[in-house]
Amino acid sequence: MSKVTCDMAMSVDGFTAGPNQRADAPFGDGVGESLHRWMFDEPENNAAELAALIEAGAFIMGRNMFSPGRGAWDLDWTGWWGEEPPYHAPVFVLTHHERQSLEMKGGTVFHFVTGGVTEALGRARAAAGERNVAIAGGAATVNQFLAAGLIDELRLHVAPVLLGRGERLFDGVDRTDLVQVGVRHTDLVTHVSYEVVRPAAAAGNA
């Protein structure tokens, strides 16, 4: 059975981005590449985790993950990734502003969803078929899915840095039981995987 997964790079104190995210600083002030050095400096040592980032059959992300803009769309903006994004699958972008679907090279098609997380997940599941659906970020979007009990597997990539401020994972998420199913580390990152226990299952074990 397919799952809803989520991969997030984060600091030890739980931040996935700093303050003031914008076009010339996608991850905000004071972050740079500190959360993602493991991807670029040690790709061979983290090959399995990098492959898992893009193995899903469909993806869901928040608008800020796709664009630095707010309000009405700048239709010239087609994402942070150039002409061929890495997803090679349908990507459903949560937004309050309608926009026509955007087809990119390599099979990535961005669909813009105004009906919230439930609509986005339903459309992503239909597109993914028997493959997994991945919640790609950012933190606010992941927090919505966690709070709604819609994530099955949470994979955290913890960089050895304290950011102190910014956008924090788990804000607004109530008590949630996790089962650790994997852990591995290199000099630049600790990868920790959890199964997210459904509220009904947790109550049954009380």
Secondary structure, DSSP 8 states (H G I E B T S, - for coil): ---EEEEEEEETTSEEE-SS-BTTBTT-TTTTTTTTHHHHH-TTTTHHHHHHHT-SSEEEEEHHHH-S--SS--TT---SS-SS-S--SEEEEE-SS----EE-GGG-EEEEE-SHHHHHHHHHHHHHTTS-EEEEE-HHHHHHHHHTT--SEEEEEEES----SSEETTTT-----EEEEEEEE-SS-EEEEEEE--HHHHHHT-
